[in-house]
């Protein structure tokens, strides 16, 4: 199975949207909205790679960045490597996990992706109370009506982190995707710049990375915010009857975009690999 990988934005959004509508069906408006999200996505899968290649050729004619990818490409590659501490120097950054140390030179960073993940919970409570009337009871009709009250609660929080994709990381020379979380990271590597705030320290760190990696810096996954579709847990439903006349129904759901953000980062990395390979053949 092969997919059509698209990395927005194209230079001409309208032309790309029209081309996608002709290739995949649907309206140009819907495809335009998908492109304006500025996030990598795979809108189509086909059995034949030749069909996907034909689509990419048509999209290249309107300037869109599109590549054929195998489904297996989404399931292989380096795992995300969580860093616990770091050291900065002019040549690069040294990352330390629980059991390993990885040295990354600034020129070897193919992408540096600041990210924001959202997670939260929502609860809807519906209380139904039966209204009774003595007159109707005497007539043999015990229920005169009902009153329905709906109460909704929603909470959302954000988690910030930076993913660094290095193509030749020491000591083994293999590529790595390192993750630096704003919370829980040891910021001693900032030296005299370190403050008492994790948020302030994280901003100092990512600004240093941004200044060092140049065009490898891509902040779209941090700016995306609510545009990334969350991975939600199935709703949990409960019912209670405090009395014969009252029924309470509660439906709770939760969501977390962390996995979806990392998946979007992998698509950007795959696109960067393909872009580099095409440049090498040119």
ChimeraX commands (.cxc) that place a marker at each C-alpha (Angstrom):
marker #1 position 0.00,0.00,0.00 radius 0.5
marker #1 position 1.33,3.43,-0.97 radius 0.5
marker #1 position 0.28,6.86,0.18 radius 0.5
marker #1 position 0.34,10.40,-1.17 radius 0.5
marker #1 position 2.35,12.51,1.29 radius 0.5
marker #1 position 1.70,16.25,1.04 radius 0.5
marker #1 position 3.62,18.91,2.96 radius 0.5
marker #1 position 1.96,22.35,2.76 radius 0.5
marker #1 position 1.99,25.15,2.00 radius 0.5
marker #1 position 2.18,25.11,-1.80 radius 0.5
marker #1 position 3.12,28.39,-3.50 radius 0.5
marker #1 position -0.34,28.48,-5.12 radius 0.5
marker #1 position -2.90,27.09,-2.68 radius 0.5
marker #1 position -5.82,27.52,-5.07 radius 0.5
marker #1 position -4.11,25.67,-7.93 radius 0.5
marker #1 position -3.04,22.84,-5.62 radius 0.5
marker #1 position -6.56,22.55,-4.21 radius 0.5
marker #1 position -8.02,22.35,-7.72 radius 0.5
marker #1 position -5.50,19.66,-8.67 radius 0.5
marker #1 position -6.34,17.61,-5.58 radius 0.5
marker #1 position -10.05,17.89,-6.32 radius 0.5
marker #1 position -9.47,16.54,-9.82 radius 0.5
marker #1 position -7.24,13.71,-8.56 radius 0.5
marker #1 position -9.11,12.64,-5.44 radius 0.5
marker #1 position -12.62,14.00,-5.83 radius 0.5
marker #1 position -14.34,16.29,-3.36 radius 0.5
marker #1 position -14.40,20.06,-3.58 radius 0.5
marker #1 position -11.51,22.43,-4.09 radius 0.5
marker #1 position -12.71,24.28,-0.97 radius 0.5
marker #1 position -12.27,21.21,1.25 radius 0.5
marker #1 position -8.79,20.53,-0.13 radius 0.5
marker #1 position -7.89,24.20,0.32 radius 0.5
marker #1 position -8.87,24.00,4.00 radius 0.5
marker #1 position -6.64,20.94,4.46 radius 0.5
marker #1 position -3.70,22.74,2.82 radius 0.5
marker #1 position -4.22,25.88,4.93 radius 0.5
marker #1 position -3.75,23.83,8.12 radius 0.5
marker #1 position -0.06,23.81,7.09 radius 0.5
marker #1 position 0.44,20.28,8.44 radius 0.5
marker #1 position 1.76,17.21,6.59 radius 0.5
marker #1 position -0.90,14.67,5.74 radius 0.5
marker #1 position -1.65,11.63,3.58 radius 0.5
marker #1 position -5.04,12.13,1.85 radius 0.5
marker #1 position -4.96,8.95,-0.25 radius 0.5
marker #1 position -3.68,5.37,-0.21 radius 0.5
marker #1 position -3.48,3.12,-3.28 radius 0.5
marker #1 position -2.33,-0.41,-4.00 radius 0.5
marker #1 position -0.29,0.64,-7.04 radius 0.5
marker #1 position 2.68,2.96,-6.53 radius 0.5
marker #1 position 2.37,4.03,-10.17 radius 0.5
marker #1 position -0.98,5.66,-9.41 radius 0.5
marker #1 position 0.51,7.63,-6.51 radius 0.5
marker #1 position 3.48,8.68,-8.66 radius 0.5
marker #1 position 1.09,9.98,-11.29 radius 0.5
marker #1 position -0.61,12.08,-8.60 radius 0.5
marker #1 position 2.69,13.48,-7.33 radius 0.5
marker #1 position 3.70,14.46,-10.86 radius 0.5
marker #1 position 0.44,16.35,-11.33 radius 0.5
marker #1 position 0.91,18.15,-8.00 radius 0.5
marker #1 position 4.54,19.02,-8.79 radius 0.5
marker #1 position 3.28,20.88,-11.86 radius 0.5
marker #1 position 1.47,23.34,-9.57 radius 0.5
marker #1 position 4.45,23.61,-7.21 radius 0.5
marker #1 position 3.12,21.40,-4.39 radius 0.5
marker #1 position 5.47,19.30,-2.28 radius 0.5
marker #1 position 4.23,15.72,-2.67 radius 0.5
marker #1 position 5.87,12.29,-2.52 radius 0.5
marker #1 position 4.82,8.65,-2.71 radius 0.5
marker #1 position 5.47,6.76,0.53 radius 0.5
marker #1 position 5.05,3.14,1.52 radius 0.5
marker #1 position 2.82,2.45,4.51 radius 0.5
marker #1 position 5.75,0.66,6.14 radius 0.5
marker #1 position 7.65,3.97,6.19 radius 0.5
marker #1 position 5.32,5.17,8.96 radius 0.5
marker #1 position 6.17,2.17,11.12 radius 0.5
marker #1 position 9.97,2.08,10.84 radius 0.5
marker #1 position 12.74,4.48,11.68 radius 0.5
marker #1 position 14.33,5.64,14.91 radius 0.5
marker #1 position 12.27,5.72,18.07 radius 0.5
marker #1 position 11.81,9.02,19.84 radius 0.5
marker #1 position 14.70,9.32,22.29 radius 0.5
marker #1 position 13.78,11.26,25.50 radius 0.5
marker #1 position 16.59,13.45,26.80 radius 0.5
marker #1 position 16.91,14.14,30.52 radius 0.5
marker #1 position 19.71,16.70,30.38 radius 0.5
marker #1 position 21.95,18.43,27.84 radius 0.5
marker #1 position 25.14,20.39,27.26 radius 0.5
marker #1 position 25.50,23.17,24.70 radius 0.5
marker #1 position 28.66,24.26,22.91 radius 0.5
marker #1 position 29.57,26.03,19.69 radius 0.5
marker #1 position 29.77,22.79,17.73 radius 0.5
marker #1 position 26.51,21.22,18.80 radius 0.5
marker #1 position 24.47,19.75,21.64 radius 0.5
marker #1 position 25.12,16.70,23.82 radius 0.5
marker #1 position 21.99,14.93,25.04 radius 0.5
marker #1 position 21.86,12.55,28.00 radius 0.5
marker #1 position 19.12,10.00,28.70 radius 0.5
marker #1 position 18.87,7.48,31.54 radius 0.5
marker #1 position 21.52,5.22,30.02 radius 0.5
marker #1 position 22.96,6.87,26.90 radius 0.5
marker #1 position 24.73,9.99,25.75 radius 0.5
marker #1 position 24.37,11.28,22.20 radius 0.5
marker #1 position 26.45,14.02,20.61 radius 0.5
marker #1 position 24.84,15.98,17.78 radius 0.5
marker #1 position 26.67,18.52,15.65 radius 0.5
marker #1 position 24.59,21.51,14.58 radius 0.5
marker #1 position 25.16,20.84,10.83 radius 0.5
marker #1 position 23.83,17.27,11.26 radius 0.5
marker #1 position 20.40,18.44,12.46 radius 0.5
marker #1 position 17.99,17.95,9.59 radius 0.5
marker #1 position 14.96,19.29,11.45 radius 0.5
marker #1 position 14.33,20.96,14.79 radius 0.5
marker #1 position 10.61,20.90,15.55 radius 0.5
marker #1 position 9.20,22.80,18.54 radius 0.5
marker #1 position 5.86,21.18,19.36 radius 0.5
marker #1 position 2.73,21.73,21.41 radius 0.5
marker #1 position 0.47,18.88,22.50 radius 0.5
marker #1 position -2.98,19.40,24.00 radius 0.5
marker #1 position -4.71,17.09,26.44 radius 0.5
marker #1 position -7.87,17.38,28.45 radius 0.5
marker #1 position -11.17,16.00,29.64 radius 0.5
marker #1 position -14.83,16.78,29.08 radius 0.5
marker #1 position -17.80,15.70,31.19 radius 0.5
marker #1 position -21.50,16.07,30.40 radius 0.5
marker #1 position -23.97,15.38,33.20 radius 0.5
marker #1 position -27.67,15.10,32.38 radius 0.5
marker #1 position -30.14,15.11,35.28 radius 0.5
marker #1 position -33.72,14.14,34.50 radius 0.5
marker #1 position -36.33,14.79,37.21 radius 0.5
marker #1 position -39.89,13.53,36.87 radius 0.5
marker #1 position -42.62,15.94,37.88 radius 0.5
marker #1 position -45.54,14.46,39.80 radius 0.5
marker #1 position -49.04,15.77,40.50 radius 0.5
marker #1 position -51.43,14.54,43.20 radius 0.5
marker #1 position -54.37,15.29,40.91 radius 0.5
marker #1 position -52.85,13.19,38.10 radius 0.5
marker #1 position -52.00,10.44,40.59 radius 0.5
marker #1 position -55.68,10.31,41.60 radius 0.5
marker #1 position -56.54,9.96,37.92 radius 0.5
marker #1 position -54.10,7.08,37.53 radius 0.5
marker #1 position -51.53,9.12,35.53 radius 0.5
marker #1 position -48.55,9.47,37.89 radius 0.5
marker #1 position -46.16,11.42,35.63 radius 0.5
marker #1 position -47.03,14.99,34.69 radius 0.5
marker #1 position -43.77,15.75,32.86 radius 0.5
marker #1 position -40.05,15.99,33.40 radius 0.5
marker #1 position -37.28,18.54,33.85 radius 0.5
marker #1 position -33.92,18.01,32.12 radius 0.5
marker #1 position -30.76,19.83,33.25 radius 0.5
marker #1 position -27.45,19.51,31.37 radius 0.5
marker #1 position -24.13,20.52,32.94 radius 0.5
marker #1 position -20.88,20.50,30.95 radius 0.5
marker #1 position -17.31,20.75,32.22 radius 0.5
marker #1 position -14.21,20.92,30.05 radius 0.5
marker #1 position -10.52,21.32,30.87 radius 0.5
marker #1 position -7.57,21.62,28.49 radius 0.5
marker #1 position -3.83,21.75,29.20 radius 0.5
marker #1 position -0.78,22.09,26.98 radius 0.5
marker #1 position 2.60,20.35,26.93 radius 0.5
marker #1 position 5.58,21.84,25.07 radius 0.5
marker #1 position 8.56,19.93,23.74 radius 0.5
marker #1 position 11.13,20.04,20.94 radius 0.5
marker #1 position 11.96,17.16,18.59 radius 0.5
marker #1 position 15.44,17.19,17.05 radius 0.5
marker #1 position 16.13,14.94,14.07 radius 0.5
marker #1 position 19.85,14.35,13.51 radius 0.5
marker #1 position 21.06,12.42,10.50 radius 0.5
marker #1 position 24.49,11.37,11.81 radius 0.5
marker #1 position 24.62,11.38,15.59 radius 0.5
marker #1 position 27.69,10.16,17.51 radius 0.5
marker #1 position 28.82,7.69,18.76 radius 0.5
marker #1 position 27.32,5.15,16.32 radius 0.5
marker #1 position 26.60,7.50,13.43 radius 0.5
marker #1 position 22.91,6.54,13.29 radius 0.5
marker #1 position 20.09,9.00,12.90 radius 0.5
marker #1 position 18.15,9.93,16.02 radius 0.5
marker #1 position 14.95,11.73,16.95 radius 0.5
marker #1 position 15.58,13.33,20.34 radius 0.5
marker #1 position 12.83,14.80,22.49 radius 0.5
marker #1 position 13.38,17.65,24.94 radius 0.5
marker #1 position 10.34,18.25,27.17 radius 0.5
marker #1 position 9.80,21.67,28.72 radius 0.5
marker #1 position 8.85,20.04,32.02 radius 0.5
marker #1 position 11.19,17.53,33.63 radius 0.5
marker #1 position 14.33,18.48,31.70 radius 0.5
marker #1 position 17.49,19.33,33.67 radius 0.5
marker #1 position 18.49,22.82,32.54 radius 0.5
marker #1 position 21.91,22.91,34.19 radius 0.5
marker #1 position 23.36,22.95,30.66 radius 0.5
marker #1 position 22.24,26.56,30.29 radius 0.5
marker #1 position 24.88,27.63,32.78 radius 0.5
marker #1 position 24.53,31.24,33.89 radius 0.5
marker #1 position 21.44,31.71,31.72 radius 0.5
marker #1 position 19.43,29.25,33.80 radius 0.5
marker #1 position 16.48,30.74,35.70 radius 0.5
marker #1 position 14.08,29.37,38.29 radius 0.5
marker #1 position 11.31,28.82,35.73 radius 0.5
marker #1 position 11.11,25.70,33.54 radius 0.5
marker #1 position 9.12,27.65,30.96 radius 0.5
marker #1 position 11.72,30.43,30.77 radius 0.5
marker #1 position 14.55,27.90,30.60 radius 0.5
marker #1 position 12.82,26.00,27.80 radius 0.5
marker #1 position 12.42,29.21,25.79 radius 0.5
marker #1 position 16.12,30.01,26.25 radius 0.5
marker #1 position 17.05,26.51,25.07 radius 0.5
marker #1 position 14.89,26.46,21.95 radius 0.5
marker #1 position 16.02,29.96,20.99 radius 0.5
marker #1 position 19.62,28.72,21.17 radius 0.5
marker #1 position 18.73,25.72,18.99 radius 0.5
marker #1 position 16.87,27.93,16.51 radius 0.5
marker #1 position 19.84,30.26,16.18 radius 0.5
marker #1 position 22.21,27.33,15.60 radius 0.5
marker #1 position 20.25,25.24,13.07 radius 0.5
marker #1 position 19.09,27.95,10.65 radius 0.5
marker #1 position 16.69,26.65,8.00 radius 0.5
marker #1 position 16.29,23.31,9.81 radius 0.5
marker #1 position 14.05,25.12,12.31 radius 0.5
marker #1 position 10.35,24.44,11.61 radius 0.5
marker #1 position 7.82,25.75,14.19 radius 0.5
marker #1 position 4.61,24.64,12.43 radius 0.5
marker #1 position 3.80,21.90,14.99 radius 0.5
marker #1 position 3.90,24.42,17.83 radius 0.5
marker #1 position 1.76,26.93,15.97 radius 0.5
marker #1 position -0.78,24.32,14.88 radius 0.5
marker #1 position -2.50,24.26,18.27 radius 0.5
marker #1 position -6.01,22.86,17.97 radius 0.5
marker #1 position -5.59,22.04,14.26 radius 0.5
marker #1 position -4.10,18.64,15.10 radius 0.5
marker #1 position -6.78,15.99,15.54 radius 0.5
marker #1 position -6.50,14.47,19.03 radius 0.5
marker #1 position -6.32,10.82,19.87 radius 0.5
marker #1 position -9.36,10.39,22.11 radius 0.5
marker #1 position -10.19,7.63,24.54 radius 0.5
marker #1 position -13.66,6.04,24.18 radius 0.5
marker #1 position -16.30,7.94,26.18 radius 0.5
marker #1 position -17.09,6.48,29.59 radius 0.5
marker #1 position -20.80,6.48,30.42 radius 0.5
marker #1 position -22.38,6.00,33.84 radius 0.5
marker #1 position -25.94,6.12,35.14 radius 0.5
marker #1 position -27.31,6.68,38.63 radius 0.5
marker #1 position -30.79,6.93,40.12 radius 0.5
marker #1 position -30.67,8.82,43.45 radius 0.5
marker #1 position -34.45,8.43,43.72 radius 0.5
marker #1 position -37.41,7.07,41.80 radius 0.5
marker #1 position -38.06,10.47,40.30 radius 0.5
marker #1 position -34.45,11.43,39.42 radius 0.5
marker #1 position -32.04,9.89,36.91 radius 0.5
marker #1 position -28.44,11.12,36.44 radius 0.5
marker #1 position -26.40,10.21,33.35 radius 0.5
marker #1 position -22.71,11.16,33.04 radius 0.5
marker #1 position -20.59,10.87,29.89 radius 0.5
marker #1 position -16.84,11.54,30.28 radius 0.5
marker #1 position -14.25,11.68,27.49 radius 0.5
marker #1 position -10.57,12.55,27.26 radius 0.5
marker #1 position -8.13,13.40,24.49 radius 0.5
marker #1 position -4.39,13.74,23.96 radius 0.5
marker #1 position -2.67,15.07,20.82 radius 0.5
marker #1 position 0.86,14.02,21.83 radius 0.5
marker #1 position 0.86,10.91,19.63 radius 0.5
marker #1 position -0.68,12.78,16.71 radius 0.5
marker #1 position 1.95,15.55,16.98 radius 0.5
marker #1 position 4.80,13.02,16.97 radius 0.5
marker #1 position 3.21,11.29,13.95 radius 0.5
marker #1 position 3.07,14.64,12.11 radius 0.5
marker #1 position 6.75,15.15,12.97 radius 0.5
marker #1 position 7.58,11.76,11.45 radius 0.5
marker #1 position 5.83,12.79,8.23 radius 0.5
marker #1 position 7.96,15.96,8.10 radius 0.5
marker #1 position 11.09,13.85,8.64 radius 0.5
marker #1 position 10.10,11.42,5.88 radius 0.5
marker #1 position 9.52,14.38,3.55 radius 0.5
marker #1 position 12.93,15.82,4.46 radius 0.5
marker #1 position 14.58,12.47,3.66 radius 0.5
marker #1 position 12.83,12.29,0.29 radius 0.5
marker #1 position 13.66,15.91,-0.49 radius 0.5
marker #1 position 17.35,15.28,0.27 radius 0.5
marker #1 position 17.36,12.11,-1.84 radius 0.5
marker #1 position 15.81,13.93,-4.81 radius 0.5
marker #1 position 18.34,16.76,-4.46 radius 0.5
marker #1 position 21.16,14.21,-4.45 radius 0.5
marker #1 position 19.93,12.70,-7.73 radius 0.5
marker #1 position 19.49,16.09,-9.39 radius 0.5
marker link #1:1,2 radius 0.2
marker link #1:2,3 radius 0.2
marker link #1:3,4 radius 0.2
marker link #1:4,5 radius 0.2
marker link #1:5,6 radius 0.2
marker link #1:6,7 radius 0.2
marker link #1:7,8 radius 0.2
marker link #1:8,9 radius 0.2
marker link #1:9,10 radius 0.2
marker link #1:10,11 radius 0.2
marker link #1:11,12 radius 0.2
marker link #1:12,13 radius 0.2
marker link #1:13,14 radius 0.2
marker link #1:14,15 radius 0.2
marker link #1:15,16 radius 0.2
marker link #1:16,17 radius 0.2
marker link #1:17,18 radius 0.2
marker link #1:18,19 radius 0.2
marker link #1:19,20 radius 0.2
marker link #1:20,21 radius 0.2
marker link #1:21,22 radius 0.2
marker link #1:22,23 radius 0.2
marker link #1:23,24 radius 0.2
marker link #1:24,25 radius 0.2
marker link #1:25,26 radius 0.2
marker link #1:26,27 radius 0.2
marker link #1:27,28 radius 0.2
marker link #1:28,29 radius 0.2
marker link #1:29,30 radius 0.2
marker link #1:30,31 radius 0.2
marker link #1:31,32 radius 0.2
marker link #1:32,33 radius 0.2
marker link #1:33,34 radius 0.2
marker link #1:34,35 radius 0.2
marker link #1:35,36 radius 0.2
marker link #1:36,37 radius 0.2
marker link #1:37,38 radius 0.2
marker link #1:38,39 radius 0.2
marker link #1:39,40 radius 0.2
marker link #1:40,41 radius 0.2
marker link #1:41,42 radius 0.2
marker link #1:42,43 radius 0.2
marker link #1:43,44 radius 0.2
marker link #1:44,45 radius 0.2
marker link #1:45,46 radius 0.2
marker link #1:46,47 radius 0.2
marker link #1:47,48 radius 0.2
marker link #1:48,49 radius 0.2
marker link #1:49,50 radius 0.2
marker link #1:50,51 radius 0.2
marker link #1:51,52 radius 0.2
marker link #1:52,53 radius 0.2
marker link #1:53,54 radius 0.2
marker link #1:54,55 radius 0.2
marker link #1:55,56 radius 0.2
marker link #1:56,57 radius 0.2
marker link #1:57,58 radius 0.2
marker link #1:58,59 radius 0.2
marker link #1:59,60 radius 0.2
marker link #1:60,61 radius 0.2
marker link #1:61,62 radius 0.2
marker link #1:62,63 radius 0.2
marker link #1:63,64 radius 0.2
marker link #1:64,65 radius 0.2
marker link #1:65,66 radius 0.2
marker link #1:66,67 radius 0.2
marker link #1:67,68 radius 0.2
marker link #1:68,69 radius 0.2
marker link #1:69,70 radius 0.2
marker link #1:70,71 radius 0.2
marker link #1:71,72 radius 0.2
marker link #1:72,73 radius 0.2
marker link #1:73,74 radius 0.2
marker link #1:74,75 radius 0.2
marker link #1:75,76 radius 0.2
marker link #1:76,77 radius 0.2
marker link #1:77,78 radius 0.2
marker link #1:78,79 radius 0.2
marker link #1:79,80 radius 0.2
marker link #1:80,81 radius 0.2
marker link #1:81,82 radius 0.2
marker link #1:82,83 radius 0.2
marker link #1:83,84 radius 0.2
marker link #1:84,85 radius 0.2
marker link #1:85,86 radius 0.2
marker link #1:86,87 radius 0.2
marker link #1:87,88 radius 0.2
marker link #1:88,89 radius 0.2
marker link #1:89,90 radius 0.2
marker link #1:90,91 radius 0.2
marker link #1:91,92 radius 0.2
marker link #1:92,93 radius 0.2
marker link #1:93,94 radius 0.2
marker link #1:94,95 radius 0.2
marker link #1:95,96 radius 0.2
marker link #1:96,97 radius 0.2
marker link #1:97,98 radius 0.2
marker link #1:98,99 radius 0.2
marker link #1:99,100 radius 0.2
marker link #1:100,101 radius 0.2
marker link #1:101,102 radius 0.2
marker link #1:102,103 radius 0.2
marker link #1:103,104 radius 0.2
marker link #1:104,105 radius 0.2
marker link #1:105,106 radius 0.2
marker link #1:106,107 radius 0.2
marker link #1:107,108 radius 0.2
marker link #1:108,109 radius 0.2
marker link #1:109,110 radius 0.2
marker link #1:110,111 radius 0.2
marker link #1:111,112 radius 0.2
marker link #1:112,113 radius 0.2
marker link #1:113,114 radius 0.2
marker link #1:114,115 radius 0.2
marker link #1:115,116 radius 0.2
marker link #1:116,117 radius 0.2
marker link #1:117,118 radius 0.2
marker link #1:118,119 radius 0.2
marker link #1:119,120 radius 0.2
marker link #1:120,121 radius 0.2
marker link #1:121,122 radius 0.2
marker link #1:122,123 radius 0.2
marker link #1:123,124 radius 0.2
marker link #1:124,125 radius 0.2
marker link #1:125,126 radius 0.2
marker link #1:126,127 radius 0.2
marker link #1:127,128 radius 0.2
marker link #1:128,129 radius 0.2
marker link #1:129,130 radius 0.2
marker link #1:130,131 radius 0.2
marker link #1:131,132 radius 0.2
marker link #1:132,133 radius 0.2
marker link #1:133,134 radius 0.2
marker link #1:134,135 radius 0.2
marker link #1:135,136 radius 0.2
marker link #1:136,137 radius 0.2
marker link #1:137,138 radius 0.2
marker link #1:138,139 radius 0.2
marker link #1:139,140 radius 0.2
marker link #1:140,141 radius 0.2
marker link #1:141,142 radius 0.2
marker link #1:142,143 radius 0.2
marker link #1:143,144 radius 0.2
marker link #1:144,145 radius 0.2
marker link #1:145,146 radius 0.2
marker link #1:146,147 radius 0.2
marker link #1:147,148 radius 0.2
marker link #1:148,149 radius 0.2
marker link #1:149,150 radius 0.2
marker link #1:150,151 radius 0.2
marker link #1:151,152 radius 0.2
marker link #1:152,153 radius 0.2
marker link #1:153,154 radius 0.2
marker link #1:154,155 radius 0.2
marker link #1:155,156 radius 0.2
marker link #1:156,157 radius 0.2
marker link #1:157,158 radius 0.2
marker link #1:158,159 radius 0.2
marker link #1:159,160 radius 0.2
marker link #1:160,161 radius 0.2
marker link #1:161,162 radius 0.2
marker link #1:162,163 radius 0.2
marker link #1:163,164 radius 0.2
marker link #1:164,165 radius 0.2
marker link #1:165,166 radius 0.2
marker link #1:166,167 radius 0.2
marker link #1:167,168 radius 0.2
marker link #1:168,169 radius 0.2
marker link #1:169,170 radius 0.2
marker link #1:170,171 radius 0.2
marker link #1:171,172 radius 0.2
marker link #1:172,173 radius 0.2
marker link #1:173,174 radius 0.2
marker link #1:174,175 radius 0.2
marker link #1:175,176 radius 0.2
marker link #1:176,177 radius 0.2
marker link #1:177,178 radius 0.2
marker link #1:178,179 radius 0.2
marker link #1:179,180 radius 0.2
marker link #1:180,181 radius 0.2
marker link #1:181,182 radius 0.2
marker link #1:182,183 radius 0.2
marker link #1:183,184 radius 0.2
marker link #1:184,185 radius 0.2
marker link #1:185,186 radius 0.2
marker link #1:186,187 radius 0.2
marker link #1:187,188 radius 0.2
marker link #1:188,189 radius 0.2
marker link #1:189,190 radius 0.2
marker link #1:190,191 radius 0.2
marker link #1:191,192 radius 0.2
marker link #1:192,193 radius 0.2
marker link #1:193,194 radius 0.2
marker link #1:194,195 radius 0.2
marker link #1:195,196 radius 0.2
marker link #1:196,197 radius 0.2
marker link #1:197,198 radius 0.2
marker link #1:198,199 radius 0.2
marker link #1:199,200 radius 0.2
marker link #1:200,201 radius 0.2
marker link #1:201,202 radius 0.2
marker link #1:202,203 radius 0.2
marker link #1:203,204 radius 0.2
marker link #1:204,205 radius 0.2
marker link #1:205,206 radius 0.2
marker link #1:206,207 radius 0.2
marker link #1:207,208 radius 0.2
marker link #1:208,209 radius 0.2
marker link #1:209,210 radius 0.2
marker link #1:210,211 radius 0.2
marker link #1:211,212 radius 0.2
marker link #1:212,213 radius 0.2
marker link #1:213,214 radius 0.2
marker link #1:214,215 radius 0.2
marker link #1:215,216 radius 0.2
marker link #1:216,217 radius 0.2
marker link #1:217,218 radius 0.2
marker link #1:218,219 radius 0.2
marker link #1:219,220 radius 0.2
marker link #1:220,221 radius 0.2
marker link #1:221,222 radius 0.2
marker link #1:222,223 radius 0.2
marker link #1:223,224 radius 0.2
marker link #1:224,225 radius 0.2
marker link #1:225,226 radius 0.2
marker link #1:226,227 radius 0.2
marker link #1:227,228 radius 0.2
marker link #1:228,229 radius 0.2
marker link #1:229,230 radius 0.2
marker link #1:230,231 radius 0.2
marker link #1:231,232 radius 0.2
marker link #1:232,233 radius 0.2
marker link #1:233,234 radius 0.2
marker link #1:234,235 radius 0.2
marker link #1:235,236 radius 0.2
marker link #1:236,237 radius 0.2
marker link #1:237,238 radius 0.2
marker link #1:238,239 radius 0.2
marker link #1:239,240 radius 0.2
marker link #1:240,241 radius 0.2
marker link #1:241,242 radius 0.2
marker link #1:242,243 radius 0.2
marker link #1:243,244 radius 0.2
marker link #1:244,245 radius 0.2
marker link #1:245,246 radius 0.2
marker link #1:246,247 radius 0.2
marker link #1:247,248 radius 0.2
marker link #1:248,249 radius 0.2
marker link #1:249,250 radius 0.2
marker link #1:250,251 radius 0.2
marker link #1:251,252 radius 0.2
marker link #1:252,253 radius 0.2
marker link #1:253,254 radius 0.2
marker link #1:254,255 radius 0.2
marker link #1:255,256 radius 0.2
marker link #1:256,257 radius 0.2
marker link #1:257,258 radius 0.2
marker link #1:258,259 radius 0.2
marker link #1:259,260 radius 0.2
marker link #1:260,261 radius 0.2
marker link #1:261,262 radius 0.2
marker link #1:262,263 radius 0.2
marker link #1:263,264 radius 0.2
marker link #1:264,265 radius 0.2
marker link #1:265,266 radius 0.2
marker link #1:266,267 radius 0.2
marker link #1:267,268 radius 0.2
marker link #1:268,269 radius 0.2
marker link #1:269,270 radius 0.2
marker link #1:270,271 radius 0.2
marker link #1:271,272 radius 0.2
marker link #1:272,273 radius 0.2
marker link #1:273,274 radius 0.2
marker link #1:274,275 radius 0.2
marker link #1:275,276 radius 0.2
marker link #1:276,277 radius 0.2
marker link #1:277,278 radius 0.2
marker link #1:278,279 radius 0.2
marker link #1:279,280 radius 0.2
marker link #1:280,281 radius 0.2
marker link #1:281,282 radius 0.2
view
